Amino acid sequence: MKLLCIYILAIFFLASNIYAGDPNRIGTTSGTQLLIPIGARSIALGNSTIANVSGVEALYWNPAGASKIARSEVMVNQMQYIADINVSFIGGILSTNEIGTFGFFVNSLDFGDITETTTDLPEGTGRTYSPTFVTAGVTYSRYLTDRILAGVTGKYISEEIQQTSASALAFDFGIQYAFNNELRLGVVLKNLGGKMQYDGRNLETESQIPGSNVGADNGFFRGIAVESNIPTIFTMGLAYKVNINESNNVNFMGSFSNFNEANDEIYAGAEYALNNTVFLRGGYHALTEQNDDNLFGATFGAGLNYEIDEFVVTIDYAFSQVTDYFDSNNVFTIKFAY
């Protein structure tokens, strides 16, 4: 318990330094691709899985949970996000009993083809472009005691739009603590890192030099983009497992997130499991302040585990309700554990 307190206090200290004295950053960050959730199970549970997420899915939510399973695992995730954006994720973990668990992941966004417009041709130039948004990372996780798991993720965030780009490095720090077989605690600080600043040829413009003579050659000007923070998040959550009998159990989860660039959010979810093979899930997440900014509502999903000799195949699906403007999200995840 003393070791747990030390780790929680360390994360609280980092979080307090991030949020103290700067209340005006809402809507001012870059790298918001980091806020798009990953994993059908966690999405179906309303993003509330911080305390009991495990395996590859933990690489996004809480790196400590990567060691929660004693297997190596590969996961592929495909999500149809808002505004016809497709999110593709692939990741894997290698579990070793001696030194811990190692993980990797790559997450990319596909925006499709976007019509190029300019100030001279606002209806389009006849050309198209597609932004490239990618996040790649590595994770290390291990048991500190039989009750405490800790993990850290380092990641590289890159955003490129035509000939203009920005990048940053960031880290996640997380712990999970098992009070007993039923109750678990999770704490994570995500996206602690540097700032992003766009630079490139698309920031250049050609125009007449102020004060120049009529007919003089135009000058070239290059805009300087402002540096901006990436969206740092501090989250705490609990999970409680109710064993109905040997074949049936229900997991209840809840968590709270504090953002440096948005309103705080609360999450809740419940998962019914039959023989650890069939799963039914539901969840909800909401803003702590009453306003119209929250696009998302209720979430639902299901999962299936199928064992083949020493292999376990998991298929998960999630449906996330979008309240206004966009179509609802559909998420599919496939995991292979061995």
N, C-alpha and C positions, 0 to 999 in steps of 0.2 A: 504493500500500500504506500510506503514511503517513496519508492521508486516511481509509482504512478503519479503521486502528487508533484514530484520534481518535474516530470515531463509535462503535466498539465500546466503548471506554473510557467514553464519555459514557453509554451505555446501562447498562453495568456499574455506574457510579457511582449512577445513579438507582435501579437495582435493589437495590444494597447498602443504600441509605438506607431503602428500603421494608421490607426483611426483617430488618434488623439489630435485635436486642434485643426482639423481640416474637414468641416461639414459641408463644403460647397462643391464636392467632386461628383455629385450625382449626374450621370449622363456625360461625363467628360473623359472616359477611358477609351483606350484602344484594345485590340485583341479580344473583343467580345465573343469571338468564336469559342473561347474557353468556357463560356457559360452554357453552351449547348450540351445537354445531358447525354450520357452514353450508357447503353445496356438496357435491354427490354425489361429485365426484372426490376431494376431500380426505378425506371420511369413508370412502370405499372404501379409501383408502390409510392408514387407521389414524391420521389426524390428523398425518401425518408430513411434510407438504408445505411446511414453513416456508421452505425454501431455494429452491424452484422454482415455487411457486404464482404464478399470473399472472392478469391481467384482473380482472373484477369479484369473483371468488372471493377475490382477495388483499385486498379491503377488510376482510374478517373476519380472515384469517390473518396477513397481513404486508403493510401498505400499500405497502411498497417495490415489491412485485411488480405493482402496477397498471400500471406503465410498461413491463413486460416485453414486452407485445404492442404493436405499432405501429398498432393499430386501436381504434376506439371499439366499445363492447360493452354490451349489456343482458342481464341475467340474472334469471331467475325460479326460485325454489327452494321446493319444498314437501316437508315432512318429517312423517311420522307418528311422534311422539316417544312416550316412555313415558307411561303413565296416560292414554291417549287425548288427549294434548295435541298439537295441530297447530301447526307452525311454518311461517310464511310469510315469505319474503324476496324483495324486489325491489331491484335496484341497477343502476347504470350508470356507465360511465366515458367521458370525452371525451378522446381522445388528441390532443395538439398537439405537433408536432415542436419548436416554438420554446421553449415555456415549461414543458412537462411534461404530466402527466395529471391530470385532475380527476375525482373520483368522488362518488357519493352512494348511500345505501342506507336502506331502512326494513325493520325486522325486527319481527314481531309474533307473539304467542302466543295461541292460541285454546283456552281451557279448557272450552268448552261451558257448559251450564247447570248450576250447582251449587245444590243444595237449601239454602235458608237455614234455619239452626237458631239458637236462643237458649237461654239457661240456663233460661228458663221453658218453652220448647217444644223440647226436645232432639230430638224426632222430626220437627221441621219446622214452619215457619210457613205452608206452602202457597205461598210465594214462592221464586223462584230469582234468582240473580245470576251474572254472568260477569266475572271480573277482566280488566283491560286492562293488558297488559304490552307496551311498545313501546320499541325502540331505533332512533334515527335518527342518521345521521352523514354527514359530508363528509370527503373525502380529497384530499390533494395528494401527488403522487409524481413523481420525475424521475430521469434519469440524472445522476450527479455526474461520472462519467468513463465510458469505454466498458466498464468492468468493475463499477462500483459504482452501485447504485440505492438511493435513500432515499425514505421516505414517512412521512407523519404523518396521522392520522385524529383528528378531533374528533367526539364523539358525545354525545347526550342520552339518558339512560335514565329511563324513567317507568314506575312501577308503581301501579296504582289498583285497590283492592278496595272496592266499594260507594262509600262516602263518605269513604274514607281513602286517602291516596296518599303517595308519596315519589318524589323525583327526584334526579338527580345529573348532573354533567358529567364526562367522562373523555376521555383521549387515548391513542392508540397510536403508538409510534415504532418504525420498522423499517428494516432494511437487508438487501440481498442483494449478494453478491460472487461474481463468476465468476472462479475461478482459471484456467480454460481452458474449452474447449467442453464438457467432460465433468463437471467438478467445480464445485459451487456451495455457498456458505455462506449461511445465513440467521440473523438475530438480530432479535428483536422483544420489546418491552416493552408489554404490553397492559393497558388499563383503569387507567391512572394518573390518579387524579382524587379528587373529593371524597367525602364520606360521604353516606349516605342515612338519613333520619329520617322515619318515618311520622307523619302528623298528619291529623286529620279528625274528623267527628262520631261515627264508629263507635268512637272511643276514649272516648266519654262513657258514663257509667252513672248510673242513679238508684238510690239506696239511703238507708236511714235514717242520719241523722247520728249518729255515736257520742256518747253522753251526752245525747241529746235526750230530751224527755219523751215518754211513750207517746201516740200519736195525732198527734204533730207531723208537719208536712209533711216529705217526703223531700227530700234534697239531691241535687244533680247534681255528679258528680265527673268529671274529665277526666284520663285517664292520659297520661303523657309517655313516648313511645317512646325507646329508647336509640339514639343515632347509631351506625351501623356502617359499616365499610369495604366497598367493592365488591371483587370478586375480581381482584386484580392478578396477572398472570402474566408470568414471564420465560422465554423459549424460545430455544434455539439448535438448529440442525439442519444437516445436510449432505444433498446429493443428488449421485448419481453416475450418469452416463448411459453405457451400454455400447452401442456401435453394432455390431450383428451384421453388417449389410450395409446397402446403400442403402435397403432397404425395411423392415428390422426393427431395433428397438432396445428396450432395457430400461432403465428408470430405477429405481435403488435409493435409498430415502430413509430417514433416521432422525433423530429429534430428542428433546430432553429439555426438560421444563417444570418450573419451580419455581413453586409457588402460595403465596399468602399465607394461604390458608384451607383447604388440603387437602393430602393427600400428594402428593409429586412423582410425575410420570408419565414414562414413556418410550414412544416410538412408532416403528414400523417399517412400511415399505410397499414394494411393488414394482409397476411398471406396464409391461406389454408393449404396444408400439405397432406396428401394421402400416400402413405408408405414411402415417403421421400421420392415419389415418382411423378405424381400429378399435382400441379399447383394452380390455385386460383388466387388472383391478386386484385386489390383495389387501393386507391390512394387519392390524396388531394393536397394541393399546396396553395397557399394564399399569402398575400401581403399583410404585414402587421398594421399598416395604415389603410384606412378605407379610402380607396380611390379607384379610378378606372384604368390604371396602368397594367394590371395583371391580365395577360392574354390567355393564360392557361387555367383550366378548371379541373374537373375530375379525370382520373386515370384508371384504366382497367387492363387486365392482362391474364395470361395463362402460361404455364410451362410444363414441359415433359422431360423427364430423365429416363434414359434407356441404357442399360448396361449390356455390353458385348464383351464377354471374357474380362480382360483387364481394362477395357476402355469404357468410358462413360460419355454418351452423347446427350447434350442438353439443347432443347429448342425452346426459345422464349418469344412471346409476342406481347406487345404493349400498344394500347390505344390511348392517346392523350388528347383530351378535348381542348379545342381552341375557342375562346369565347366570342371573338369578333374578327372580322376582316379576312381571316385565312381559313383554309381547310384544316381539319384535325390531322394530327400526326399519327403515322403508323410506323412501328419499330419491330424489326426482326433481328434476333440474335441466335447464333449457333456456337456452341462450345464443344470442344473435344478434350477430354481429360484422360490421362493415362499414368 
